[in-house]
Amino acid sequence: MAKLVECVPNFSEGINKEVIEKIVDEVRKVEGVKLLDYSSDTDHNRTVVTFIGNPEAVKVAAFNLTKKASELIDMAVHKGGHPRMGATDVVPFIPISDVTMDECVEIAREVGKRIGEELNIPVYLYENAATRPERTNLADVRKGQYEGFFEKIKDENWKPDFGPCEMNVKSGATAVGARAPLVAFNVNLGTSNIEIADKIAKTVRHIGGGLRFVKAMGVKLEERNIVQVSMNLTNYEKTAVYRAFEMVKMEAQRYGVPVVGSEVIGLLPMKALIDCAEYYLQIENFSMDQILEKRIME
Amino acid sequence: MAKLVECVPNFSEGINKEVIEKIVDEVRKVEGVKLLDYSSDTDHNRTVVTFIGNPEAVKVAAFNLTKKASELIDMAVHKGGHPRMGATDVVPFIPISDVTMDECVEIAREVGKRIGEELNIPVYLYENAATRPERTNLADVRKGQYEGFFEKIKDENWKPDFGPCEMNVKSGATAVGARAPLVAFNVNLGTSNIEIADKIAKTVRHIGGGLRFVKAMGVKLEERNIVQVSMNLTNYEKTAVYRAFEMVKMEAQRYGVPVVGSEVIGLLPMKALIDCAEYYLQIENFSMDQILEKRIME
C-alpha cells in the first residue's frame, strides 16, 4: 500500500502574492508530493496550504516551506486578524492512508527538530505529538501570540521542544503536530427554527455530553430557509460519520423535524465514507484492499 | 484524474505452470499496468488474469498477452470443462475511474483490430463493444466453441469483426469486449430455509422482473446454518449496491426474516461503495474529487 500523509501548514502572509507563490513553490518543487490547495485570507494576512504525498517527501516539503517562509516573512512587522505566533505558524501532519498516527507523530518530531536546529526557531509539538498534556491544544500553545512569546518562552513550562530557548525575532515560533484528518460534515434539517439546530448541536457535540470527536453548532441557511447542524469530526475513525449523522437524526425526531440532506465540505479520505457504506450495508469482513483504486496505489 | 481501465483476459491453459507464468509475464513487463490477480482452474484448464492501468498501457499488455498465448497454446489439443473458443478466449475492458464506457469500446476495437490483423486470429466484439445485437451476449458468441467454429465462421452472420474469415487452427477465435465492472455482493439472511433465499433471489433479479443489472440465486451457508442471496451486480452505476441491498431486505420482511449481514467478494471500484454512503447519509452535491486519494492519483 502507498503510505500517504497530508500536511496543512499555515504561514503568516496572505497579501503579498509574490511572497506567497515563492513559499508555495517549495511544495511544488518536491517530487512525491502533490499540492492540493492553497488559499489566502487578506484580513487574516495568512495562507493555508494543503499537500499530500509519501512520508519522506512530505517531510522535505514541510521543512523547505518553513525555511522559505523564515527568509521572506518578518514577524516583527506582521499584522493580521488570526491568532499567530510565527512566520510558519502551524505544521500539522495527518495520516491519510496506510500510515499510523504514531508514524505522523514521529514525522512531526523529525521535522520539528530540523526547524529548531537548522532554522533556529523555537518549536512546540502539539496535538497527538505533544510532549505535555497542556500542549495538546493548539490554542493553549499559541496563547499570547507572537508578541507575548518573548515573555512566555522564559517560563520553564513553555520551554520549546526543539530549537533555541529564546524567541526568533524575525520568524517567531512554530507549532508542529500530528492530528487525525478533519471531516467537515453538515446535516440539513427541514425547519427554519435555528433553536432546534442549536439544541441538537449542543447534544451531539463532545462538550455537551455527546460524541467524543464532534464539534458542532447550529447554522441558518438563509437562502433555503432551513437550518443545519454544522459539524467538525476531528477523528472519523473513532467517531464515524454515520454515527454523528444518526445521532443528529435521532435528536431531530423529538422535534418532529426531518433530516432533508447533508453535505461534506472540502476533502476527506475515502475510508470516512467507505466505513459508512460498510455500516449501512452490514458488510462483514470488509478490507480496504478490496478497493480497486487502493490496489493501483500499491 | 488518472484514467484507469481494468482488463480481465481468460486464456485456455490452467495446468502447465511454465506456460501460465510466461503468458502472465507479458502483463508484468508493461509499465503503467499493475497485475492484480491471476488464478488457474485445472478442471477448466483455464486461467483468469486481472490487471489495471492507464488505457495505453492496458492496450499494450492485453495485446502482448494474447500474442504470447497464441505462441504457447495449441487449441487443437486443448481440453477443459469451461466453454472456450480460443487460446485467449475473452478480453474484456472495464472502465474503473475517469474513463467512459465509450472509451473502453474504442479500446476493445483497437486491440481487437491488432489481434485480428497482426496475429491472424478471428475476433468478435461483444457486450458494449458488440457490432450487432446478437453478439452482445458472450455465451451466444462462444456457442459451438472452438470445435464448432470451423463451421460457424462460414455463416455470414458470424463473419468476424476483425481478422481472417477462417478459423485459426492453433489459436482459435477471440472475443474482445467492453463491459461495466462486476460487483459480487451477497446478503445473509437470519434463516436456514433455502426456499426463502431462492424466492427472494428470483424477485430481485432481472429475469424475474427485478432490478435491471442484478443476477441472483439462493445459496446455503452450511457452516453458519443460514442462507444467502448471492448476487452479481453487472452495472453498479445503474443498479446501485444499496438498491439491491434494500430490495432484498424489503422482500425478506414478508417472511419475517432479518438481514444479518452481507459480503463483498473480490475487488470493486470505490465509487460502488461511496455511492451507498451518499445515499444513506443523504449527501447533497458530492463530487468524487472530494476524495483525497483521487486527488493524489491525478
Interface residues (C-beta under 8 A of the other chain):
Chain A: L4 E6 K34 L36 I52 G53 I96 S97 P181 N188 V241 Y242 F245 V259 V260 G261 S262 E263 V264 G266 L267 L268 P269 M270 L273 I274 C276 A277 E278 Y280 L281 Q282 I283 E284 N285 F286 Q290 I291 L292 E293 K294 R295 I296 M297 E298
Chain B: A2 L4 E6 K34 L36 I52 G53 I96 S97 P181 N188 V241 Y242 F245 V259 V260 G261 S262 E263 V264 G266 L267 L268 P269 M270 L273 I274 C276 A277 E278 Y280 L281 Q282 I283 E284 N285 F286 Q290 I291 L292 E293 K294 R295 I296 M297 E298
